[in-house]
Each structure stands twice: as structure tokens, then as C-alpha cells.
Amino acid sequence: MELRKHPLSDYDVISFVNNKFHILLSSDTVNSHLHALEADGLIKGDGAQGKKVYTLTEHGRETAVAFLNSKDKILGLILNLFVGA
């Protein structure tokens, strides 16, 4: 998770996703998700030099850790739903 390492702007998010997954997201799509994450208290936006950069809040860090710790359980659930055990 890049936001755990350093703050990101909407452009940084678009570039990261494009470089890693070869998917080009629109700025509207990214910004709507960033605003939702901010509204939920998971990230905090700060305007600097004409662009807004986002950092994880403490609640966001805790949520990220909980998600990473649960990913095997989530994957198992999805596999059971679609493939069967």
C-alpha cells in the first residue's frame, strides 16, 4: 500500500495504478474514491502547492493492518463462493 509509505496526490494514485496494473483510471473516478475515504476518516487531504495530497489517518492505518491480516480469510471465502471446497 503506497499510502502507508508516503502521501499521494490523485495524480500519484492514477500513475501508480497505471504503472502497476496497466489500467488508466479517470481523475473523476479516483477523486470520488479519495473523497469517500476522506469522509470515512481513513485518509486526510492537505492542500499544498496547488494540489491536494493524502495521507493515512490512524484509523486508516488500523483498517489497512486489519485488512492485510484478514486477506487470507477473505480469499478463502471468495474461493469457497465461486469454486467450492
N, C-alpha and C positions, 0 to 999 in steps of 0.2 A: 504494500500500500504506500504509494508515494506521499500522501499527505502525512503519514507518520514520520517521514524523513524531513520534509521541508514544506513551507507554504507554496500553494499553487494558484495561479490565475485560471480563468476559464480557458484561455488560450493554451496554457500549460496542460490542462486536462485533455483538451482536444488533441494536442500534439502527442501526449503520452499514449492515448488510446489508438491513435492512428499509427504511431511507430510500433507499438506492441502487437496490435491485433489487425492492422491494415483496414480499419474501419474509420471512415470520416464522419464524425458527428457534427451536427449543426450547432452553432453557438446558442441558438434558442433552446435546443434540447439540453445542452449542458447547463446553461444558466437556470433553466427551470428546475433542474435537479439540485443544483447548488443552492438555490433559494429554498427549496424544500428541506434540504439537510440543515440549512441555517435556521429555518423556522423550527425544526425539531431539536435544535440545540446541539447538534452533532459537530458542526463546524461554525467558525466565526469569520466573517468577512471584514476586511480592513482596507479602505481605500488608500492607495499610496501611489503617487506619481501618475495620476490619471487612470490607474487600473486597480481593480479590487483583487486582493489576494486572500486566500482562505487558509485557515489553519484548523487543526482538530481541537476541539474543546476537551476538557477532561472527560465529560460524558461520551464524546466521540471516541476517545482512546479506549475507554472501558467497553464500549459497544464493539469496537474493532477487535479487541482482545477476545471478547466473548464469542464473536462470530468466528474468529480464527480457531478458537478452541472447540467450536461446535461443527466445523466444516465436515469432518468425517461422518458425524451423525446425520448431517443434512444430506450428504452424498448417499449414504446408505438408505435413507428414507426415499430419496428420488429414484435410486436404483430399484428398490422394492416396489415402488409405484409403477414404474414403467417396464421393468424387466421381470420382476417377480423373484422370490427367493427360492 
